[in-house]
Amino acid sequence: MKKNFLKLIIIFIAFPTAADAKEKLSAYNPSRANSDNIISNENIKVLLRDTVKVKSKTVKLGDIFIGTRDKSDIAIAYAPEPGKRAIFDARWLLRVARTYRLDWRPLGIEEQIIVERDSLVISREEIEDSILSALIENGADKSMVLELSNRLVRLYVPTNSIAKIGVEDTSYEPRTGRFTAIITAPANDPRAIRHRITGRLHKMTEVPVLARKILGKEIISKRDIKWVKVRSDRLRRDTILNASDLIGMAAKRGLRPELPLHTSVVQRPVLVSKGSLVTVSLKAPKMILTTRGKALQNGSDGETVRIVNLRSNKIIEAEVTGIGKVSVLSIGMTAVN
């Protein structure tokens, strides 16, 4: 009898109770573990993000809040157009949080979040090139340049699309140079927004300009000249159009580079300065007569200047032939003597 009683005690100690078995079973029960996690998720503190930039067409719960776990991919609003933004205020955010049972409340009525749509930017230069190509195909002069009425225009397309412009329709008036174009971006996308663009085409003229700064009285050489294209309607009548009208000329004053030049800013180099001593020569048959004189005015190559003969103190006229050199006209021979 005693032996049987001891066996029962040992069996009771070796095997767990029903409560212990239930506790251990739940520890290894996946479904019970998942349900515990779900319950704990509802108690996680949810935070509002600082900034939001989305790539898709919708705004999801996880884009706005941190800590949404399995609810992150729920779409709650349409995203703004590419390049634009939307503002969600505290009331809207609180309504969303209550709808999806998120543990979040705004700190104040002024709390909000700004959502931007991630996008690719098509610059004004790209827009101009696309429209100009379309106008040239319709007969416009390819040497012209295009200017948009709105120089600040930009287009935005989604990041997952090709940033290419489509030109659907153009109209051009050659007399005034004005044009109108309807463009879309991305090109060939039926959902793309159409934009009406206006502007003008300008005729261009190639003109010689200075490649460097030129000082006053400095002689301009061929290596000092480069060519640029300038709008024809911005050129003055006295604008120098030929390089030959610049090479060998002297600047009357300091000249800046890259700007069209006018005939009034250059002159022939002064070879004889007013008040300077010059060598006066006269070529006669079988002889050359020379004397010294004083210039009464400035003179460039080929110009006629007045000279005082230092021997006779008489005034003669002579042609400038070089630096400090003049040649007496035939009628001035008596004056030389």
C-alpha positions, 0 to 999 in steps of 0.5 A: 500500500505504501509503495503504491502511494509513493508511485502516485506522488512521483507521477504527480510531480513528473507530469505538469498540471493542465494550467502549466500545459496550457501555458507552455502550449500557448508559448509555441502556438503561432496563431496565439503569438500573432494575435498577441502581436496584433493587440500590441500593434494597436498600442504603438505610438504613431508619429506624424512625419516632418516632410513627405515626397511621394512618387505615386499617384496616391498618398498612403497612410505610411507616407503621412504617419510613422508606426502604422505597420500593416496599415502603411500601404492603405491609400488615403488621398490623391497625390498632387500633380508633379511639381506641385504640393498639397497641404493636409491640416490637423482636422483632416489628419485627426479624421484619418487617424480615427478612421484607421484607429491610430494612436495619434492626436494633433498638438494644435489646430495649426499642425499640418503636413505638406505633401510634394509630388516627386518629379522631373523638371523640363527646363525652358531651354528644352522647351525652346529647342522642341518648339523651334524644331517643330517650327523649322519643320513647318518652314521657319528659318533655322538661323533664327532664335526663339524667345518665349513670352514667359521666360519662367515657364517650366514643365514637371513630369512624374519620375517614372516617365520619360521627360520628353516634350510633344509639340502637337500644334504650331502657328507662325506669322513670318511678318511679325515673328510671333508663334503659338504652340501646344505642347504636352509632357510627357510626349504621347501620353493621353493623360498629359496636360496640354500647355499653350506657349507663345513667343517670337522668332528673331532673325540673327546677324553675325557680327565681329566683337572683341575677344578681350578688353582693349585699352584706349589708343590700342591697335586692334589686331585679327587675333583680338576679334571673334564672331557672335550672333546678335538679334538683328533688331538690336543692332544700330545702323552704325554697328560694324559688321565687317572685321576689315573695319576693325583690324588695324583700327585704334580704340578711341577709349577703353572697349569691353569684350563680347559687345557689338562695336560702332564706328564712333568708337574706333579710328585710324591709329594716330601716327602724328600727334599734335605738337610733335616733331615730324620729318617732312619729306618731298620727293622731286625728280632725282632728289628727296628733300627733307626738313623738320617740322611741328604738327599742328594736329593729329593725323592718321595714315593717309590723312592730310595735316598742317605742319609748321616748317621750323626753318621758315616758320611757314605752315604747309599741308602734308600727308601722313606716311608713317609714325612721325613722318609726313610727305609734302604735297607738290604745291607745298614745295615752295613752303618747304624751301 
